[in-house]
Amino acid sequence: MLPARVVGSSSVPSTMPLYTHSSVAPQGLLRVEGFSLPALAVCFVLGALACTPEDHERPRDGFPERLDRLAPDLAELPSYEPAFPLWTNGADKRRFVQTPDGTPAHPGAIPVGTLFFKQFAYDGVVIETRVIRVGESGPEYAVYVHEDGSALGARRMAPDGVREVPVVFEGETFSHVIPHETQCAACHEAGMGPVLGFTAPQLAVHEPEQDEDDDERAALERDVTGYVQGNCVHCHNGSGVPGASFDMRSEVFVANTVGMPTTGSASAAGLRVVPGDPEASVLYQAFVARQPAAPMPPLGVQRRDQQTAALVHAWIESL
């Protein structure tokens, strides 16, 4: 049934009674086919009928049920692209930011109330949009699912709901898992700030480093280190906060992995990187989700990054 709407007198169906001022009895009662209602009550009923169902939706935690009520046109907002993006099944990601007053946001100076949007799509079919709001007491999260695959009409998922969306992409069939909102904190509150790709190093212009003495091993190490910054350092940063782990930041990545024993319950026993032996390296095992190592990253990856796996394999062999 289509929602009721307000119509002018010229479009009122002939079967609908047309109410006029003279229809109201002197004592404030409206008489319609034997019924008497207070005129104020009728006005309330007619007003309610003029509302669409969306008008009655109440935001949960300050987020509306429909994404377009939060941002009518994401494509019109300022966008950004991190230098080392987080891998999510190879999905195309678009990132947008909206400040409360429309002024630009900068890393380290993000106004309270700023919204960050990350949209996931495969071959133009939009799957989900995740939202972070910078709140007074920390980040707030919402996840919206695009039921029809278009950029419009996304509706908010239940806070504890997880949805698997079947995807056929680049010759592979897999399920893209949309996380529930409470899972967002596992990565976004592990010591590197609430918006992982919106940092000064990630937004800096990175020129390819070239050196006359640059050999294949150095080039491989540089590429692996860059990938780690975008996919591992949000948890593996040595910050000591819950959910964080040993430090894999670029300046200590090699020293903390090559020949170093694993620690912690989330990892298999052994050396993180065994020089010359990728298959025995726990880092490589975790990367390709091979037992006994726990898959890394633990969330958001249902399809492994084979291209970067080959890169990591080649780097460890070169050591």
DRENDO-1510 file (C-alpha; in Angstrom, 1 decimal, always signed):
<recs>
REC; n; res; u; v; w
REC; 1; MET; +0.0; +0.0; +0.0 .
REC; 2; LEU; +1.3; +3.4; -1.0 .
REC; 3; PRO; +1.7; +5.9; +1.9 .
REC; 4; ALA; -1.1; +8.4; +2.3 .
REC; 5; ARG; -0.2; +11.9; +1.2 .
REC; 6; VAL; -1.7; +15.4; +1.4 .
REC; 7; VAL; -3.6; +16.2; -1.8 .
REC; 8; GLY; -5.3; +19.3; -3.1 .
REC; 9; SER; -9.0; +19.6; -3.6 .
REC; 10; SER; -8.7; +19.1; -7.3 .
REC; 11; SER; -7.2; +15.7; -6.8 .
REC; 12; VAL; -9.4; +14.4; -4.0 .
REC; 13; PRO; -11.1; +11.1; -5.2 .
REC; 14; SER; -14.9; +11.4; -5.5 .
REC; 15; THR; -15.3; +8.6; -2.9 .
REC; 16; MET; -13.4; +10.6; -0.3 .
REC; 17; PRO; -15.4; +13.1; +1.9 .
REC; 18; LEU; -14.2; +16.6; +1.4 .
REC; 19; TYR; -14.0; +18.3; +4.8 .
REC; 20; THR; -14.6; +22.0; +5.0 .
REC; 21; HIS; -14.8; +24.5; +7.8 .
REC; 22; SER; -18.6; +24.2; +7.7 .
REC; 23; SER; -18.4; +20.5; +8.4 .
REC; 24; VAL; -17.4; +21.3; +12.0 .
REC; 25; ALA; -20.4; +21.5; +14.3 .
REC; 26; PRO; -20.6; +24.5; +16.7 .
REC; 27; GLN; -19.7; +22.3; +19.7 .
REC; 28; GLY; -16.4; +21.4; +18.0 .
REC; 29; LEU; -17.5; +18.0; +16.8 .
REC; 30; LEU; -17.1; +16.7; +13.2 .
REC; 31; ARG; -20.0; +14.5; +12.1 .
REC; 32; VAL; -19.2; +11.9; +9.4 .
REC; 33; GLU; -21.7; +9.2; +8.7 .
REC; 34; GLY; -23.1; +9.0; +12.2 .
REC; 35; PHE; -19.8; +9.4; +14.0 .
REC; 36; SER; -18.8; +12.5; +16.0 .
REC; 37; LEU; -15.2; +13.2; +16.7 .
REC; 38; PRO; -13.5; +16.2; +18.2 .
REC; 39; ALA; -12.2; +18.4; +15.4 .
REC; 40; LEU; -8.8; +18.5; +17.0 .
REC; 41; ALA; -8.6; +14.7; +17.0 .
REC; 42; VAL; -9.5; +14.6; +13.3 .
REC; 43; CYS; -6.8; +17.1; +12.5 .
REC; 44; PHE; -4.3; +14.9; +14.3 .
REC; 45; VAL; -5.5; +11.8; +12.4 .
REC; 46; LEU; -5.3; +13.6; +9.0 .
REC; 47; GLY; -1.9; +14.9; +9.9 .
REC; 48; ALA; -0.6; +11.4; +10.7 .
REC; 49; LEU; -2.0; +10.0; +7.5 .
REC; 50; ALA; +0.0; +12.7; +5.6 .
REC; 51; CYS; +3.3; +11.3; +7.0 .
REC; 52; THR; +5.2; +8.6; +5.2 .
REC; 53; PRO; +6.4; +5.6; +7.2 .
REC; 54; GLU; +9.9; +7.0; +7.3 .
REC; 55; ASP; +8.7; +10.0; +9.2 .
REC; 56; HIS; +7.8; +7.8; +12.1 .
REC; 57; GLU; +11.2; +6.1; +12.2 .
REC; 58; ARG; +13.2; +7.0; +15.3 .
REC; 59; PRO; +17.0; +7.1; +15.1 .
REC; 60; ARG; +18.9; +4.6; +17.1 .
REC; 61; ASP; +21.8; +6.1; +18.9 .
REC; 62; GLY; +21.5; +9.2; +16.8 .
REC; 63; PHE; +21.7; +7.3; +13.5 .
REC; 64; PRO; +18.7; +7.3; +11.2 .
REC; 65; GLU; +17.3; +4.0; +9.7 .
REC; 66; ARG; +18.0; +5.2; +6.2 .
REC; 67; LEU; +21.4; +6.3; +5.0 .
REC; 68; ASP; +20.1; +9.0; +2.7 .
REC; 69; ARG; +18.7; +10.8; +5.8 .
REC; 70; LEU; +22.2; +11.0; +7.2 .
REC; 71; ALA; +23.9; +12.0; +3.9 .
REC; 72; PRO; +21.5; +12.5; +0.9 .
REC; 73; ASP; +24.3; +12.3; -1.7 .
REC; 74; LEU; +27.6; +10.7; -0.6 .
REC; 75; ALA; +29.2; +11.4; -3.9 .
REC; 76; GLU; +29.0; +15.1; -3.3 .
REC; 77; LEU; +31.0; +14.9; -0.1 .
REC; 78; PRO; +34.8; +15.3; +0.1 .
REC; 79; SER; +36.5; +12.0; -0.5 .
REC; 80; TYR; +39.9; +10.6; +0.5 .
REC; 81; GLU; +42.1; +7.6; -0.3 .
REC; 82; PRO; +44.7; +6.2; +2.0 .
REC; 83; ALA; +48.2; +5.4; +0.6 .
REC; 84; PHE; +48.0; +1.8; +2.0 .
REC; 85; PRO; +44.3; +0.7; +1.9 .
REC; 86; LEU; +42.9; -2.1; +4.0 .
REC; 87; TRP; +42.1; -5.2; +1.9 .
REC; 88; THR; +38.5; -6.4; +2.0 .
REC; 89; ASN; +38.1; -9.2; -0.5 .
REC; 90; GLY; +39.3; -6.9; -3.3 .
REC; 91; ALA; +36.1; -4.8; -3.0 .
REC; 92; ASP; +36.1; -1.3; -4.4 .
REC; 93; LYS; +36.0; +1.1; -1.6 .
REC; 94; ARG; +34.9; +4.8; -1.6 .
REC; 95; ARG; +35.6; +7.0; +1.5 .
REC; 96; PHE; +33.9; +10.2; +2.3 .
REC; 97; VAL; +34.0; +12.7; +5.2 .
REC; 98; GLN; +31.4; +15.3; +6.4 .
REC; 99; THR; +32.1; +17.8; +9.1 .
REC; 100; PRO; +29.3; +19.5; +11.0 .
REC; 101; ASP; +29.9; +22.9; +9.4 .
REC; 102; GLY; +31.2; +21.8; +6.1 .
REC; 103; THR; +34.8; +22.8; +6.7 .
REC; 104; PRO; +37.6; +20.4; +5.7 .
REC; 105; ALA; +38.7; +17.8; +8.3 .
REC; 106; HIS; +42.4; +17.2; +8.9 .
REC; 107; PRO; +44.1; +14.3; +10.8 .
REC; 108; GLY; +44.7; +15.4; +14.4 .
REC; 109; ALA; +42.0; +18.1; +14.2 .
REC; 110; ILE; +38.7; +16.3; +13.5 .
REC; 111; PRO; +35.7; +18.2; +14.9 .
REC; 112; VAL; +33.2; +16.4; +17.2 .
REC; 113; GLY; +30.2; +15.3; +15.1 .
REC; 114; THR; +32.3; +14.6; +11.9 .
REC; 115; LEU; +31.0; +11.6; +9.9 .
REC; 116; PHE; +33.2; +9.2; +8.0 .
REC; 117; PHE; +31.6; +6.9; +5.4 .
REC; 118; LYS; +33.2; +3.8; +3.7 .
REC; 119; GLN; +31.2; +2.2; +0.9 .
REC; 120; PHE; +31.9; -1.3; -0.4 .
REC; 121; ALA; +31.1; -2.5; -3.9 .
REC; 122; TYR; +31.9; -5.2; -6.5 .
REC; 123; ASP; +31.7; -4.3; -10.2 .
REC; 124; GLY; +29.5; -1.3; -9.3 .
REC; 125; VAL; +27.1; -3.4; -7.1 .
REC; 126; VAL; +27.1; -1.6; -3.7 .
REC; 127; ILE; +27.0; -4.0; -0.7 .
REC; 128; GLU; +27.3; -1.9; +2.4 .
REC; 129; THR; +28.3; +1.4; +3.9 .
REC; 130; ARG; +29.9; +1.7; +7.3 .
REC; 131; VAL; +29.7; +5.0; +9.2 .
REC; 132; ILE; +31.8; +6.4; +12.1 .
REC; 133; ARG; +30.8; +9.5; +14.0 .
REC; 134; VAL; +33.4; +11.2; +16.1 .
REC; 135; GLY; +31.6; +11.7; +19.4 .
REC; 136; GLU; +32.4; +13.5; +22.6 .
REC; 137; SER; +33.3; +10.4; +24.4 .
REC; 138; GLY; +34.7; +8.3; +21.5 .
REC; 139; PRO; +33.7; +6.9; +18.1 .
REC; 140; GLU; +30.1; +5.8; +17.3 .
REC; 141; TYR; +29.3; +3.2; +14.6 .
REC; 142; ALA; +26.5; +2.3; +12.2 .
REC; 143; VAL; +26.3; -0.2; +9.4 .
REC; 144; TYR; +24.0; +0.2; +6.4 .
REC; 145; VAL; +23.1; -2.6; +3.9 .
REC; 146; HIS; +22.2; -1.8; +0.3 .
REC; 147; GLU; +19.4; -4.3; -0.4 .
REC; 148; ASP; +19.1; -3.6; -4.1 .
REC; 149; GLY; +22.8; -3.1; -4.9 .
REC; 150; SER; +22.4; +0.6; -5.7 .
REC; 151; ALA; +23.9; +3.5; -3.9 .
REC; 152; LEU; +20.5; +4.6; -2.8 .
REC; 153; GLY; +18.0; +3.2; -0.3 .
REC; 154; ALA; +20.5; +1.7; +2.2 .
REC; 155; ARG; +18.9; +0.7; +5.6 .
REC; 156; ARG; +20.6; +0.3; +8.9 .
REC; 157; MET; +21.4; -3.2; +10.1 .
REC; 158; ALA; +20.6; -4.4; +13.6 .
REC; 159; PRO; +23.4; -3.6; +16.0 .
REC; 160; ASP; +24.1; -7.2; +16.7 .
REC; 161; GLY; +23.3; -8.5; +13.2 .
REC; 162; VAL; +25.7; -10.1; +10.7 .
REC; 163; ARG; +24.8; -10.7; +7.1 .
REC; 164; GLU; +26.5; -12.8; +4.4 .
REC; 165; VAL; +26.1; -11.5; +0.9 .
REC; 166; PRO; +27.0; -14.0; -1.9 .
REC; 167; VAL; +29.4; -12.4; -4.4 .
REC; 168; VAL; +30.8; -13.5; -7.8 .
REC; 169; PHE; +33.9; -11.4; -8.5 .
REC; 170; GLU; +36.9; -11.9; -10.6 .
REC; 171; GLY; +36.0; -15.5; -11.3 .
REC; 172; GLU; +35.5; -16.4; -7.6 .
REC; 173; THR; +32.4; -17.1; -5.6 .
REC; 174; PHE; +32.4; -16.2; -1.9 .
REC; 175; SER; +30.4; -14.5; +0.8 .
REC; 176; HIS; +31.0; -10.9; +1.7 .
REC; 177; VAL; +30.3; -10.7; +5.5 .
REC; 178; ILE; +28.8; -7.5; +6.7 .
REC; 179; PRO; +29.9; -7.1; +10.4 .
REC; 180; HIS; +27.7; -5.9; +13.2 .
REC; 181; GLU; +28.4; -2.5; +14.7 .
REC; 182; THR; +29.9; -3.8; +17.9 .
REC; 183; GLN; +32.7; -5.5; +15.9 .
REC; 184; CYS; +33.9; -2.2; +14.5 .
REC; 185; ALA; +35.6; -1.3; +17.8 .
REC; 186; ALA; +37.9; -4.3; +17.5 .
REC; 187; CYS; +40.0; -2.6; +14.8 .
REC; 188; HIS; +39.0; +1.1; +15.2 .
REC; 189; GLU; +39.8; +1.3; +18.9 .
REC; 190; ALA; +43.1; -0.7; +19.1 .
REC; 191; GLY; +45.4; +2.3; +19.5 .
REC; 192; MET; +45.7; +4.0; +16.1 .
REC; 193; GLY; +42.7; +6.2; +16.3 .
REC; 194; PRO; +39.1; +5.7; +15.2 .
REC; 195; VAL; +39.5; +6.3; +11.5 .
REC; 196; LEU; +42.2; +4.0; +10.3 .
REC; 197; GLY; +42.9; +5.5; +6.9 .
REC; 198; PHE; +42.6; +9.1; +7.9 .
REC; 199; THR; +46.0; +9.7; +9.4 .
REC; 200; ALA; +48.9; +12.0; +8.3 .
REC; 201; PRO; +51.1; +9.1; +7.1 .
REC; 202; GLN; +48.2; +7.5; +5.2 .
REC; 203; LEU; +47.2; +10.7; +3.5 .
REC; 204; ALA; +50.7; +11.9; +2.6 .
REC; 205; VAL; +51.8; +11.8; -1.0 .
REC; 206; HIS; +54.1; +8.8; -1.3 .
REC; 207; GLU; +56.6; +9.0; -4.2 .
REC; 208; PRO; +58.2; +5.7; -5.2 .
REC; 209; GLU; +61.6; +5.4; -3.5 .
REC; 210; GLN; +64.4; +4.7; -5.8 .
REC; 211; ASP; +68.1; +4.2; -5.0 .
REC; 212; GLU; +71.0; +3.3; -7.2 .
REC; 213; ASP; +71.8; +0.4; -4.8 .
REC; 214; ASP; +68.1; -0.7; -4.5 .
REC; 215; ASP; +68.0; -4.4; -5.1 .
REC; 216; GLU; +65.0; -6.8; -5.5 .
REC; 217; ARG; +65.0; -7.7; -1.8 .
REC; 218; ALA; +64.9; -4.0; -0.7 .
REC; 219; ALA; +62.0; -3.3; -3.1 .
REC; 220; LEU; +60.1; -6.4; -1.8 .
REC; 221; GLU; +60.7; -5.3; +1.8 .
REC; 222; ARG; +59.4; -1.8; +1.1 .
REC; 223; ASP; +56.2; -3.1; -0.6 .
REC; 224; VAL; +55.5; -5.6; +2.2 .
REC; 225; THR; +56.1; -2.9; +4.9 .
REC; 226; GLY; +53.7; -0.6; +3.2 .
REC; 227; TYR; +51.0; -3.3; +3.0 .
REC; 228; VAL; +51.5; -4.1; +6.7 .
REC; 229; GLN; +50.9; -0.4; +7.6 .
REC; 230; GLY; +47.4; -0.5; +6.0 .
REC; 231; ASN; +46.4; -4.0; +7.1 .
REC; 232; CYS; +48.1; -4.9; +10.3 .
REC; 233; VAL; +49.3; -1.8; +12.2 .
REC; 234; HIS; +45.8; -0.8; +13.4 .
REC; 235; CYS; +46.1; -3.7; +15.8 .
REC; 236; HIS; +49.8; -4.6; +15.8 .
REC; 237; ASN; +51.2; -1.3; +17.0 .
REC; 238; GLY; +52.5; -2.0; +20.5 .
REC; 239; SER; +50.2; +0.6; +22.1 .
REC; 240; GLY; +49.2; -1.7; +24.9 .
REC; 241; VAL; +45.5; -1.0; +24.6 .
REC; 242; PRO; +43.0; -3.9; +24.6 .
REC; 243; GLY; +43.0; -5.6; +21.2 .
REC; 244; ALA; +46.5; -4.3; +20.3 .
REC; 245; SER; +49.5; -6.6; +19.9 .
REC; 246; PHE; +53.2; -6.4; +19.2 .
REC; 247; ASP; +54.6; -3.5; +17.1 .
REC; 248; MET; +54.6; -3.8; +13.3 .
REC; 249; ARG; +55.0; -0.2; +12.5 .
REC; 250; SER; +57.4; +0.5; +9.5 .
REC; 251; GLU; +60.3; +1.6; +11.6 .
REC; 252; VAL; +60.4; -1.7; +13.6 .
REC; 253; PHE; +58.6; -4.2; +11.3 .
REC; 254; VAL; +61.6; -6.1; +10.2 .
REC; 255; ALA; +63.3; -6.2; +13.6 .
REC; 256; ASN; +60.1; -7.4; +15.3 .
REC; 257; THR; +59.3; -10.2; +12.8 .
REC; 258; VAL; +62.5; -11.7; +11.2 .
REC; 259; GLY; +63.7; -14.5; +13.5 .
REC; 260; MET; +61.4; -13.4; +16.3 .
REC; 261; PRO; +59.3; -16.0; +18.2 .
REC; 262; THR; +55.6; -15.5; +18.3 .
REC; 263; THR; +53.7; -14.4; +21.5 .
REC; 264; GLY; +50.1; -14.3; +22.5 .
REC; 265; SER; +47.2; -16.7; +22.3 .
REC; 266; ALA; +46.1; -15.6; +18.8 .
REC; 267; SER; +49.2; -17.0; +17.2 .
REC; 268; ALA; +50.7; -20.4; +16.5 .
REC; 269; ALA; +54.0; -21.2; +18.1 .
REC; 270; GLY; +57.1; -20.6; +16.0 .
REC; 271; LEU; +59.0; -17.8; +14.4 .
REC; 272; ARG; +57.1; -14.9; +12.9 .
REC; 273; VAL; +59.4; -14.9; +9.9 .
REC; 274; VAL; +61.9; -17.7; +9.2 .
REC; 275; PRO; +64.5; -16.3; +6.8 .
REC; 276; GLY; +64.3; -18.1; +3.4 .
REC; 277; ASP; +61.4; -20.3; +4.5 .
REC; 278; PRO; +57.9; -18.8; +3.9 .
REC; 279; GLU; +56.0; -22.0; +4.6 .
REC; 280; ALA; +57.5; -22.2; +8.2 .
REC; 281; SER; +56.9; -18.5; +8.9 .
REC; 282; VAL; +53.9; -17.9; +11.1 .
REC; 283; LEU; +53.4; -14.5; +9.5 .
REC; 284; TYR; +52.9; -16.1; +6.1 .
REC; 285; GLN; +50.7; -18.9; +7.5 .
REC; 286; ALA; +48.4; -16.3; +9.1 .
REC; 287; PHE; +48.3; -14.3; +6.0 .
REC; 288; VAL; +47.1; -17.1; +3.8 .
REC; 289; ALA; +44.9; -18.5; +6.6 .
REC; 290; ARG; +46.8; -21.8; +7.0 .
REC; 291; GLN; +46.6; -23.8; +10.1 .
REC; 292; PRO; +47.8; -23.8; +12.8 .
REC; 293; ALA; +48.1; -20.0; +12.6 .
REC; 294; ALA; +45.0; -18.0; +13.1 .
REC; 295; PRO; +43.9; -16.1; +10.0 .
REC; 296; MET; +45.0; -12.4; +9.9 .
REC; 297; PRO; +43.3; -10.0; +9.7 .
REC; 298; PRO; +40.7; -11.8; +11.8 .
REC; 299; LEU; +37.8; -9.7; +10.5 .
REC; 300; GLY; +36.6; -8.5; +7.1 .
REC; 301; VAL; +38.5; -11.0; +4.9 .
REC; 302; GLN; +36.7; -13.9; +3.3 .
REC; 303; ARG; +38.8; -13.9; +0.1 .
REC; 304; ARG; +42.5; -13.8; +0.6 .
REC; 305; ASP; +44.8; -11.4; -1.2 .
REC; 306; GLN; +46.7; -13.8; -3.5 .
REC; 307; GLN; +48.8; -11.1; -5.1 .
REC; 308; THR; +50.1; -9.8; -1.8 .
REC; 309; ALA; +50.6; -13.3; -0.5 .
REC; 310; ALA; +53.0; -13.9; -3.4 .
REC; 311; LEU; +54.7; -10.7; -2.5 .
REC; 312; VAL; +55.2; -11.8; +1.2 .
REC; 313; HIS; +56.3; -15.2; +0.0 .
REC; 314; ALA; +59.0; -13.7; -2.3 .
REC; 315; TRP; +60.2; -11.3; +0.4 .
REC; 316; ILE; +60.7; -14.1; +3.0 .
REC; 317; GLU; +62.5; -16.2; +0.4 .
REC; 318; SER; +64.8; -13.3; -0.3 .
REC; 319; LEU; +66.0; -13.0; +3.3 .
</recs>
